[in-house]
Amino acid sequence: MTINEQHFLDLRDGSPAAQLTEFLPFARPSIGDDEIENAVASLRSGWLTTGPKVAEFEASVANFVKASHAAAVSSCTAGLHLSLIALGVGPGDEVIVPTLTFCSTANVVEHLGAKPVLVDVQEDFNIDVEGVARAITSRTRAIIPVHFSGLAVDLAAIYELARAHGLAVVEDAAHAIGASHCGHSVGSDSAVANFPGVRRTVVFSFYATKNMTTGEGGMVVTADKDIADRIRVLSLHGMSRDAWKRYSSVGSWFYEVVAAGFKANMTDVEAAIGLVQLSRLESFTDQRRTQARLYDAMFDQVAGVQTPIVDDANAHAFHLYVLRVSNGVSADPRNRLIEELRERNIGTSVHFIPVHTHPFYRDKYGFTDADFPVASKLFRQIVSIPLYPSLSPTEQRFVADAVGDILEKMSTAAVH
């Protein structure tokens, strides 16, 4: 811990609470002059849609995560959807998905006429590998593990199952740009080099709240050129030539529709922002890790709260800092904590409302909380608190003190 971090741990006099007069948002993108200037340059170039900036961004992301190929798309959701299509998933197939994830992870399976087979998670929020093994049937075609909050899943165990059963893997890495597993970047070819026969994609998100952003947008990386090429074609109506290949000075007007594709391409303006954000990502990630350590220390003596589980084998990207609130402090501690933090001008969120609890999935498949005991328990406990590079240590101190004060008052009220 640095001297500066220790200073903010020791802040008790001149309470930071008195200094927070405006609402502290749960998420705040780090957009600077360089991003703005690069976006403006793209606008002034006259080329706004998919073009040279997107190609440059694809190459830069592939190089950053050490993947052979990258295909830019309009969102992580689009990347998951197109990955499943490129991997041959269709009607009647089954795809294994953790229930503790954003709904899009399951929705894309439904869009293909396939069945999302939900699996419980472990105490670290990542998918239960033993549950995955039990869920595999003759209809299973793929597994979508989610690197929850920036902590990599047990890739070796997932890929061993995939290889043994001839399954594809689509890693939902919406939270995990900048994370690593056993010394390998999430998304790198080398991360799964011991499983060369498994067809695989990894999909990142660049939504506004993520560790780096293009506003909207996503990226699919893979070691398989055919998969990357197929995703590029599918992302733009199934056309054999994109706009850059048709309208630039080296292009040709002629194209053919080779698949019933979609409109899911990234624009050059988004890629221009992404190129600058990517150049800053390592510093963003370092800052998030420092902030996470500071939170850990601040909450060390706070009763009724558990800090995120970390894994020494993996470098956490800390897209989220998720607290678990003990049920012992109140009958409904998580919801009360969120409400009272809002009253103190602190924004929070919950990641996630489990898929099995949403009416569409609950009613269609008959899911109950008893089917997913760990995720159901976690959902009642979890709250995500502010974490982003521009968050100051004083603001962190304010958040931690507020959480501690609220939980202490809940505990005292419960006793009496």
C-alpha positions as CSV (number, residue, x, y, z in Angstrom):
1,M,0.0,0.0,0.0
2,T,1.3,3.4,-0.9
3,I,1.7,6.3,1.5
4,N,-1.2,8.1,-0.3
5,E,-3.5,5.1,0.1
6,Q,-2.7,4.9,3.8
7,H,-3.4,8.6,4.2
8,F,-7.0,8.1,2.9
9,L,-7.5,5.0,5.0
10,D,-6.6,7.1,8.0
11,L,-9.1,9.9,7.2
12,R,-11.4,10.3,10.1
13,D,-11.4,13.9,11.0
14,G,-13.0,16.4,8.6
15,S,-15.4,13.7,7.4
16,P,-15.4,13.4,3.6
17,A,-19.2,13.2,4.0
18,A,-19.4,17.0,4.3
19,Q,-17.5,17.4,1.0
20,L,-19.9,15.4,-1.2
21,T,-22.6,17.8,-2.3
22,E,-23.4,16.4,-5.7
23,F,-24.6,12.9,-6.7
24,L,-21.8,10.4,-7.1
25,P,-22.7,8.2,-10.1
26,F,-22.2,4.5,-10.1
27,A,-20.3,4.7,-13.4
28,R,-18.5,7.6,-15.1
29,P,-16.6,7.1,-18.4
30,S,-13.1,8.5,-18.7
31,I,-13.2,10.6,-21.9
32,G,-10.5,13.1,-22.5
33,D,-9.4,15.6,-25.1
34,D,-7.6,12.9,-27.1
35,E,-10.7,10.8,-27.6
36,I,-12.7,13.9,-28.6
37,E,-10.0,15.0,-31.1
38,N,-9.8,11.6,-32.7
39,A,-13.5,11.4,-33.0
40,V,-13.6,14.9,-34.6
41,A,-10.8,13.9,-37.0
42,S,-12.9,10.9,-38.0
43,L,-15.9,13.1,-38.6
44,R,-13.9,15.6,-40.6
45,S,-12.4,12.8,-42.7
46,G,-15.8,12.3,-44.4
47,W,-15.7,8.6,-43.6
48,L,-18.2,7.9,-40.7
49,T,-19.3,4.2,-41.0
50,T,-17.2,1.0,-41.1
51,G,-13.9,1.9,-42.7
52,P,-10.1,2.4,-42.0
53,K,-10.5,3.3,-38.3
54,V,-12.5,0.1,-37.7
55,A,-9.8,-2.0,-39.4
56,E,-7.1,-0.3,-37.3
57,F,-9.1,-0.8,-34.1
58,E,-9.6,-4.5,-34.9
59,A,-5.9,-4.9,-35.4
60,S,-5.1,-3.0,-32.3
61,V,-7.4,-5.0,-30.1
62,A,-6.1,-8.3,-31.5
63,N,-2.6,-7.2,-30.8
64,F,-3.5,-6.0,-27.3
65,V,-5.1,-9.3,-26.2
66,K,-2.7,-11.5,-28.4
67,A,-5.4,-12.9,-30.6
68,S,-5.0,-13.9,-34.2
69,H,-8.2,-12.2,-35.5
70,A,-10.7,-9.6,-34.3
71,A,-14.1,-8.5,-35.8
72,A,-15.7,-5.3,-34.6
73,V,-19.4,-5.3,-34.0
74,S,-22.1,-2.9,-32.7
75,S,-22.3,-4.4,-29.3
76,C,-21.2,-7.4,-27.2
77,T,-24.7,-8.7,-27.6
78,A,-24.3,-8.7,-31.3
79,G,-20.9,-10.4,-31.0
80,L,-22.4,-13.2,-28.9
81,H,-25.3,-13.6,-31.4
82,L,-23.1,-13.7,-34.5
83,S,-20.5,-16.0,-32.8
84,L,-23.2,-18.6,-32.1
85,I,-24.4,-18.4,-35.7
86,A,-20.8,-18.7,-37.0
87,L,-20.3,-21.7,-34.8
88,G,-23.4,-23.4,-36.2
89,V,-25.8,-23.1,-33.3
90,G,-29.5,-23.2,-34.4
91,P,-33.0,-24.4,-33.7
92,G,-33.3,-27.3,-31.3
93,D,-29.7,-26.9,-30.0
94,E,-28.8,-26.2,-26.4
95,V,-26.3,-23.7,-25.1
96,I,-25.2,-23.6,-21.4
97,V,-25.3,-20.2,-19.8
98,P,-24.9,-19.0,-16.2
99,T,-28.0,-17.6,-14.6
100,L,-26.1,-14.8,-12.9
101,T,-25.5,-12.7,-16.0
102,F,-27.1,-10.0,-18.0
103,C,-30.2,-11.1,-19.9
104,S,-28.5,-10.7,-23.3
105,T,-26.3,-13.8,-22.7
106,A,-29.4,-15.9,-22.7
107,N,-31.5,-13.8,-25.1
108,V,-29.1,-14.4,-28.0
109,V,-29.6,-18.2,-27.6
110,E,-33.4,-17.7,-27.8
111,H,-33.1,-15.6,-30.9
112,L,-31.6,-18.6,-32.7
113,G,-34.4,-21.0,-31.7
114,A,-32.0,-22.7,-29.4
115,K,-32.5,-23.4,-25.7
116,P,-30.5,-21.6,-23.0
117,V,-29.7,-24.2,-20.3
118,L,-29.1,-22.2,-17.2
119,V,-26.5,-23.2,-14.6
120,D,-25.8,-22.0,-11.1
121,V,-22.6,-20.1,-10.2
122,Q,-20.0,-20.4,-7.5
123,E,-19.3,-18.1,-4.5
124,D,-16.9,-16.0,-6.7
125,F,-19.9,-15.3,-9.1
126,N,-18.5,-17.3,-12.0
127,I,-20.2,-20.3,-13.6
128,D,-20.2,-23.6,-11.6
129,V,-18.1,-26.0,-13.8
130,E,-19.6,-29.1,-12.1
131,G,-23.0,-27.7,-13.0
132,V,-21.9,-27.3,-16.6
133,A,-20.8,-30.9,-16.7
134,R,-24.2,-32.1,-15.4
135,A,-26.0,-29.9,-17.9
136,I,-24.4,-31.3,-21.0
137,T,-26.8,-33.4,-23.1
138,S,-26.7,-34.8,-26.7
139,R,-28.2,-31.5,-27.8
140,T,-25.6,-29.3,-26.3
141,R,-23.6,-27.3,-28.9
142,A,-21.9,-24.6,-26.9
143,I,-21.0,-23.1,-23.5
144,I,-21.1,-19.4,-22.8
145,P,-19.0,-18.8,-19.6
146,V,-19.1,-15.2,-18.3
147,H,-16.0,-13.6,-16.8
148,F,-18.0,-12.0,-14.1
149,S,-16.9,-8.4,-13.0
150,G,-13.5,-9.0,-14.6
151,L,-12.5,-12.2,-12.8
152,A,-11.6,-14.9,-15.4
153,V,-13.5,-18.2,-15.2
154,D,-11.6,-21.5,-14.9
155,L,-10.8,-21.8,-18.6
156,A,-8.9,-25.0,-18.3
157,A,-11.9,-26.8,-16.8
158,I,-14.4,-25.3,-19.2
159,Y,-12.3,-26.1,-22.3
160,E,-11.6,-29.7,-21.0
161,L,-15.4,-30.2,-21.0
162,A,-15.8,-28.6,-24.4
163,R,-13.1,-30.8,-25.9
164,A,-14.4,-34.0,-24.3
165,H,-17.9,-33.4,-25.6
166,G,-17.1,-31.7,-28.9
167,L,-18.6,-28.3,-27.9
168,A,-17.9,-24.8,-29.0
169,V,-17.1,-22.0,-26.4
170,V,-18.2,-18.4,-26.6
171,E,-16.6,-16.5,-23.8
172,D,-18.7,-13.5,-22.6
173,A,-15.9,-11.2,-21.7
174,A,-18.0,-8.0,-21.5
175,H,-16.4,-7.3,-18.1
176,A,-12.9,-8.7,-18.9
177,I,-10.9,-6.5,-21.3
178,G,-7.5,-6.2,-19.5
179,A,-8.1,-9.3,-17.3
180,S,-5.8,-12.4,-17.5
181,H,-6.0,-16.1,-16.7
182,C,-2.8,-17.9,-15.5
183,G,-0.7,-15.2,-17.1
184,H,-2.5,-15.1,-20.4
185,S,-4.8,-12.2,-21.4
186,V,-8.5,-13.1,-21.6
187,G,-9.0,-13.4,-25.4
188,S,-5.5,-14.5,-26.2
189,D,-4.9,-17.5,-28.4
190,S,-2.4,-18.8,-25.8
191,A,-5.0,-18.8,-23.0
192,V,-6.5,-22.0,-24.5
193,A,-3.5,-23.3,-26.4
194,N,-3.8,-26.7,-24.8
195,F,-7.2,-27.2,-26.4
196,P,-6.5,-26.6,-30.1
197,G,-9.5,-28.6,-31.3
198,V,-12.1,-26.4,-29.6
199,R,-13.9,-23.8,-31.8
200,R,-14.0,-20.6,-29.8
201,T,-14.7,-16.9,-29.7
202,V,-14.2,-14.3,-27.0
203,V,-16.5,-11.2,-27.0
204,F,-15.7,-7.9,-25.4
205,S,-18.1,-5.0,-24.7
206,F,-17.3,-1.3,-25.1
207,Y,-20.5,0.0,-23.6
208,A,-20.4,3.3,-21.8
209,T,-19.9,1.8,-18.3
210,K,-17.2,-0.6,-19.3
211,N,-13.4,-0.4,-18.5
212,M,-12.9,1.2,-22.0
213,T,-15.7,2.5,-24.2
214,T,-16.6,3.5,-27.7
215,G,-20.1,4.6,-26.5
216,E,-21.6,1.4,-27.8
217,G,-19.7,-1.4,-29.5
218,G,-18.0,-4.7,-29.1
219,M,-15.3,-6.9,-30.4
220,V,-15.1,-10.6,-31.2
221,V,-11.6,-12.2,-31.1
222,T,-10.7,-15.7,-32.2
223,A,-7.9,-17.8,-33.5
224,D,-10.0,-19.0,-36.4
225,K,-9.9,-16.8,-39.5
226,D,-13.0,-18.4,-41.0
227,I,-15.0,-17.6,-37.9
228,A,-13.8,-13.9,-37.9
229,D,-14.5,-13.5,-41.6
230,R,-18.0,-15.1,-41.2
231,I,-18.8,-12.7,-38.4
232,R,-17.7,-9.7,-40.4
233,V,-20.0,-10.7,-43.3
234,L,-22.9,-11.5,-40.9
235,S,-22.5,-8.1,-39.2
236,L,-23.3,-6.2,-42.4
237,H,-26.3,-7.8,-44.1
238,G,-24.4,-10.8,-45.3
239,M,-22.8,-8.7,-48.0
240,S,-19.5,-9.9,-49.6
241,R,-18.1,-6.4,-49.5
242,D,-18.4,-3.7,-46.8
243,A,-18.7,0.0,-47.5
244,W,-14.9,0.5,-47.4
245,K,-14.5,-2.1,-50.1
246,R,-17.3,-0.6,-52.2
247,Y,-16.9,3.2,-51.9
248,S,-13.2,3.8,-51.3
249,S,-10.8,4.5,-54.1
250,V,-9.8,0.9,-54.1
251,G,-13.3,-0.5,-53.9
252,S,-15.8,-2.0,-56.4
253,W,-19.5,-1.4,-56.6
254,F,-20.3,-5.0,-57.0
255,Y,-21.2,-7.2,-54.1
256,E,-23.2,-10.4,-53.4
257,V,-25.4,-11.3,-50.4
258,V,-23.9,-14.6,-49.2
259,A,-26.0,-14.9,-46.0
260,A,-29.1,-13.5,-44.5
261,G,-27.1,-11.2,-42.3
262,F,-27.7,-8.4,-39.8
263,K,-26.9,-4.7,-39.2
264,A,-24.4,-5.0,-36.5
265,N,-21.3,-3.2,-37.7
266,M,-19.1,-0.7,-35.8
267,T,-18.6,2.8,-37.1
268,D,-15.3,4.6,-37.7
269,V,-16.3,7.3,-35.2
270,E,-16.7,4.7,-32.5
271,A,-13.4,3.1,-33.5
272,A,-11.7,6.4,-33.3
273,I,-12.7,6.8,-29.7
274,G,-11.8,3.1,-29.0
275,L,-8.3,3.5,-30.4
276,V,-7.5,6.2,-27.8
277,Q,-9.3,4.3,-25.0
278,L,-7.3,1.2,-25.8
279,S,-4.1,3.1,-25.5
280,R,-5.2,4.2,-22.0
281,L,-6.6,0.8,-20.9
282,E,-3.5,-0.4,-19.0
283,S,-3.5,2.7,-16.9
284,F,-7.3,2.4,-16.4
285,T,-6.9,-1.2,-15.2
286,D,-4.0,-0.3,-12.8
287,Q,-6.1,2.5,-11.3
288,R,-9.1,0.1,-10.8
289,R,-6.9,-2.4,-9.1
290,T,-5.5,0.2,-6.8
291,Q,-9.0,1.4,-6.0
292,A,-10.1,-2.2,-5.3
293,R,-7.3,-2.7,-2.9
294,L,-8.2,0.6,-1.2
295,Y,-11.8,-0.5,-0.8
296,D,-10.7,-3.9,0.5
297,A,-8.7,-2.1,3.3
298,M,-11.5,0.3,4.0
299,F,-14.1,-2.5,4.4
300,D,-11.8,-4.7,6.4
301,Q,-13.3,-3.6,9.7
302,V,-16.9,-3.1,8.5
303,A,-19.2,-5.7,10.0
304,G,-21.9,-7.3,7.8
305,V,-20.1,-6.9,4.5
306,Q,-17.9,-9.2,2.3
307,T,-15.5,-7.8,-0.3
308,P,-15.0,-9.5,-3.7
309,I,-13.2,-12.8,-3.9
310,V,-10.0,-12.6,-5.8
311,D,-7.9,-15.4,-7.4
312,D,-4.1,-15.2,-7.2
313,A,-3.8,-17.1,-10.5
314,N,-5.8,-14.4,-12.3
315,A,-5.4,-10.7,-12.8
316,H,-8.8,-9.2,-12.0
317,A,-9.8,-6.3,-14.3
318,F,-12.3,-5.0,-11.7
319,H,-15.0,-3.8,-14.0
320,L,-17.1,-4.0,-10.9
321,Y,-16.6,-3.9,-7.2
322,V,-19.4,-6.1,-5.8
323,L,-20.1,-6.1,-2.1
324,R,-22.1,-8.9,-0.4
325,V,-24.2,-7.7,2.5
326,S,-24.9,-10.1,5.4
327,N,-28.5,-11.0,6.0
328,G,-27.7,-10.8,9.7
329,V,-27.8,-7.0,9.8
330,S,-31.5,-6.6,8.7
331,A,-34.4,-8.5,7.2
332,D,-33.7,-6.9,3.8
333,P,-30.3,-5.4,4.0
334,R,-29.3,-5.1,0.3
335,N,-32.3,-3.1,-0.8
336,R,-32.3,-0.9,2.3
337,L,-28.6,-0.2,1.7
338,I,-29.2,0.8,-1.9
339,E,-32.0,3.1,-0.9
340,E,-30.1,4.8,1.9
341,L,-27.0,5.2,-0.2
342,R,-29.1,7.0,-2.8
343,E,-30.4,9.3,-0.1
344,R,-26.7,10.1,0.6
345,N,-26.1,10.9,-3.0
346,I,-24.3,7.6,-3.8
347,G,-25.2,5.7,-6.9
348,T,-25.2,1.9,-7.0
349,S,-26.3,-1.0,-9.1
350,V,-27.0,-4.8,-8.9
351,H,-25.2,-7.3,-11.1
352,F,-27.3,-9.1,-11.9
353,I,-30.9,-10.0,-11.6
354,P,-30.5,-13.7,-12.3
355,V,-31.9,-14.8,-15.7
356,H,-34.1,-17.5,-14.1
357,T,-36.1,-14.9,-12.2
358,H,-37.2,-12.9,-15.2
359,P,-40.8,-13.6,-16.2
360,F,-40.0,-14.7,-19.7
361,Y,-37.5,-17.4,-18.6
362,R,-39.3,-18.3,-15.4
363,D,-42.6,-18.9,-17.1
364,K,-41.2,-20.6,-20.2
365,Y,-39.0,-23.0,-18.5
366,G,-40.5,-23.2,-15.0
367,F,-37.3,-22.1,-13.2
368,T,-37.4,-21.6,-9.4
369,D,-34.8,-20.2,-7.0
370,A,-34.3,-23.7,-5.6
371,D,-32.8,-24.7,-9.0
372,F,-30.1,-22.1,-8.5
373,P,-29.4,-21.9,-4.8
374,V,-26.1,-20.0,-4.9
375,A,-27.1,-17.4,-7.5
376,S,-30.4,-16.9,-5.6
377,K,-28.6,-16.3,-2.4
378,L,-26.1,-14.0,-3.9
379,F,-28.8,-11.9,-5.6
380,R,-30.3,-11.1,-2.3
381,Q,-26.9,-9.9,-1.0
382,I,-25.0,-8.1,-3.8
383,V,-24.6,-4.5,-4.5
384,S,-22.1,-2.9,-6.9
385,I,-20.6,0.4,-5.6
386,P,-18.8,3.1,-7.6
387,L,-15.5,2.1,-9.2
388,Y,-13.9,4.0,-12.1
389,P,-10.5,5.7,-12.8
390,S,-11.7,9.2,-12.0
391,L,-13.1,8.2,-8.6
392,S,-11.0,9.9,-6.0
393,P,-9.8,8.3,-2.7
394,T,-11.8,10.8,-0.8
395,E,-14.9,9.7,-2.7
396,Q,-14.1,6.1,-1.9
397,R,-13.7,7.0,1.7
398,F,-17.1,8.6,1.6
399,V,-18.7,5.5,0.1
400,A,-17.1,3.1,2.5
401,D,-18.0,5.3,5.5
402,A,-21.5,5.6,4.3
403,V,-21.9,1.8,3.9
404,G,-20.4,1.1,7.3
405,D,-22.6,3.7,9.0
406,I,-25.8,2.4,7.3
407,L,-25.0,-1.2,8.1
408,E,-24.1,-0.4,11.7
409,K,-27.5,1.4,12.2
410,M,-29.3,-1.6,10.6
411,S,-27.6,-4.0,12.9
412,T,-28.4,-1.9,16.0
413,A,-32.0,-1.6,15.0
414,A,-32.2,-5.3,14.4
415,V,-30.9,-6.0,17.9
416,H,-33.5,-3.7,19.5
